[in-house]
Amino acid sequence: MTDEEKLKRADQARQVLDNPAFKETAAALDRRLLLLWESTDILETDVREAVWMQRKSLRDFFTNLETTFKEGGQAKLRINNRTIDR
């Protein structure tokens, strides 16, 4: 992927991360999963594990978006350096 493409993807990731409806929905989902995990009996290990993995997947999703955003910043620096070197 070119630096220009990474920059475009970073902007798209930022739009998602900054979207209030998306942030509210994700936070509500995380709270709901945590409440579900907390309300299950400690002996229901299969259910607790499944819920915990869903929460982990949600966090991983955000981590991936944040990484895409950060890679765009690095790509922008490389693009600016190429422009300066010309």
Residue pairs with C-beta under 8 A, 6 or more apart in sequence:
1 9
3 75
3 76
3 78
3 79
4 75
4 79
6 68
6 71
6 72
6 74
6 75
7 72
7 75
7 76
7 79
8 72
9 68
9 71
9 72
10 68
10 69
10 70
10 71
10 72
10 73
10 75
10 76
11 72
12 68
13 65
13 66
13 68
13 69
13 72
14 69
14 72
16 22
16 65
17 23
17 62
17 65
17 66
17 69
26 58
26 62
29 58
30 55
30 58
33 51
33 54
33 55
33 58
34 55
36 51
37 48
37 51
37 52
37 55
40 47
40 48
40 51
42 48
